[in-house]
């Protein structure tokens, strides 16, 4: 049955055959609700969807009907059901979904109830109902709590899980009511004292409500399950011949979902937006009200088969009458009758909106396989066929949530007021800081000016005293000359010297006056300088805030830059301090690292144990390890080609567990087990088989001889193909472990790279799973070690194949990985790559030099730190680069 947009179900395209019983009438004859019942013109059509579920045979039927075939035959891929009349004739029916006895509870929920739950979240009403004979699994399908097995959870529990995962606990709400219809009385399962609840019908809209029912606001899944457990304890049940726990009432779960759909889209605006923009952007959110009704109908039963008597007989009569009334309403709606007898029973009144109303309805009819109950099975199937002809008109229920808008506006107003107060306080603090800074600058300027004035004054006084002293000395010298001239020259000399003395005195007076003028000019200049300084300070103080803000900005940028540098330094120091690797193991096992299996030098034993297949407990190991001795290894390997997928899975599990023990590996390879495992990787896409087969190949790849066989049979290509297709982390872990083991073989380096092994290994880092990354790092370390050994022996020339395949950026990125196992492998790979001189330039340009320096300084493992130091000092290119960067090792 195909599904149209907005939940509209298209009619099934049936072949023109007389054997098909389910044929929908033409769309022109489908009954539609009147406009008055819709409350608007925005309704869409939606047919009732019907799924049929077959219950497996119970213990009684297995014994009583052992010689008889099932009365029904399911064709789920065609969505068909065949009801056998006899051994050679049968009737065929089509449904929206056909669920076999092996269908899981999760699949039943997804095909029956999940579309209804999604509609309820969008604001529509939805109904999920189970109908069928007693004992066919209605309560199991709907009301199973799944306490012992979570996979057995029913539709009620799974529906609320979906609802809680798609709502916001801040803006949305969920309320629950749980009722039962017993002997035509509506009783509250959450409050047993409330045992006669009346039905109220709105005269305008026709909606049915139960105002007397208990309504509980549910906030989480655990509280909802507790409510279901309380309700189930109060529900009426009895032991009949057909069912040991036969429900004697119809259970009705009502879930009201109030969802604010626009509240999350128009969240609070940015703090930098203006108030006008703030008002325009706030619109009232839309409140959508959806109602989910889950109805677990009591099973129809025949008195002769169920053995009911006494009060149980009266209960059975009431159940059958209500189901009969429901069937009449379904018939009337299917036949587009003018009158629908919804008032014949309280059950039909409660389900008025579910059939022919505005609700999106899914019906699951449950049947049993026993031919003894063929009549009841046929009646149930015909009920479902008639229900498929009922057409509902879906209508969304939404309104503007002004209360939520007002609350949000109040919260935003409080937020803006608090922000304004913070900004005002910050502004006042900034003004005070600027004022204090200006006062400090003025005090400092005045102090500097006083000191400069004092120094200038002292300088002027010293100059003045020096000038006076020089003048006195000059005047004394002139006086002495004058006396000497007077004694020697007589009166003529005296008369001739008088004008000379007067000239000298005049000259002295002139010089003295000049000095006085210079002193006054200096004092005036000092006063002018003081005035000019004070005048220049005023505009500087007035514009101080701008300068201060500029200065603050510069200081903030410098502080931020310094902080970044300090953080980078701290990160580098932390990274260096975390390099605690296992140096003792490598130094204690030097011979092992020279063997053909390069992975053995990198803690291979622990890695291979980690790769061992984890299915099955430890108690099963001894029996599995001896299984090939009892059954025969060839017999086990032949089951790998079985057509039964379950047989193949069990067989490959046994082979994988046998391959985990070294004693069995040679026997498995000799018997052709390796070829069979590679065949599974080549021919099957089942994730479980590929995961287990890859794990077995990884265990076999521990042996050098097996590694060459794997390569010879195209195993690396199959592993690369599996790595490209798989998404499961456990499958990728197995494949990465197998390739990592192959990377440790010196003879397979070139072929491993040419067949895509390195690229496949690097491609698996996409999973980001630590176990997968650990195996990838181990493989790269093995490959790099083999390359380093080949370069030392002179058999390897040219750049590293890892660098050519683009592995260097990933190695540099994970050289300081948080996981110690990953970090250890990557550091060893980096040290081995650096030992080959031809790789030096690529390592320097790729940023690996800094990681090598870090390893040589702060690695906790002595052997790795020594290897890094030896590498840095032995490569001329790296030594030259370190000298250029002025880095000491």
Secondary structure, 3 states (H helix, E strand, C coil): CCECHHHCECCCCCCCCCCECCCCCCHHHCCCCCHHHHCCCCCEEEECEEEEEEECCCHHHHHHCCCCCCCEEEECCCCEEEEECCCCCEEEEECCEEECCCCCHHHHHHHHHHHHHHHHHCCCEEEEEEEEECCCCHHHHHHCCCCCCHHHCCHHHHHHHHHHHCCCCCCCEEEEEEEEEECCEEEECCCCCCCCCCCEECCCCCCEECCCCCCEEECCHHHHHHHHHHHHHHCCEECCCCCCCEECCEEEEEEEEEEECCCCCCCCCCCCCCHHHHHHHCCCEEEEEEEEEEEECCCECCHHHHCCCCHHHHHHHHHHHHHHHHHHHHHHHHCCCCCCCHHHCHHHHHCCCCCCCCEEEEEEEEEECCHHHHHHHHHHHHHHHHHCCCEEEECCCEEEEHHHHHHHHHHHHHHHHHHHHHHHHHHHHHHHHHHHHHHHHHHHHHHHHHHHHHHHHHHHHHHHHHHHHHHHHHHHHHHHHHHHHHHHHHHHHHHHHHHHHHHHHHHHHHHHHHHHHHHHHHHHHHHHHHHHHHHHHHHHHHCHHHHHHHHHHHHHHHHHHHHHHHHHHHHHHHHHHCCCCCHHHHHHCCCHHHCCCHHHHCCHHHHHHHHCCCCCCHHHHHHHHCHHHHCCHHHHHHHHHCCCHHHHHHHHHHHHHHHCCHHHHHHHHHCCHHHHHHHHHHHCCCHHHHHHHHHHHHHHCCCHHHHHHHHHCCHHHHHHHHHHHCCCHHHHHHHHHHHHHHHCCHHHHHHHHHCCHHHHHHHHHHHCCHHHHHHHHHHHHHHHHHHHHHHHHCCCCCCCHHHHCCCHHHHHHCCCCCCHHHHHHHHHHHHHHHCCHHHHHHHHHCCHHHHHHHHHHHCCCHHHHHHHHHHHHHCHHHHHHHHHHCCCC
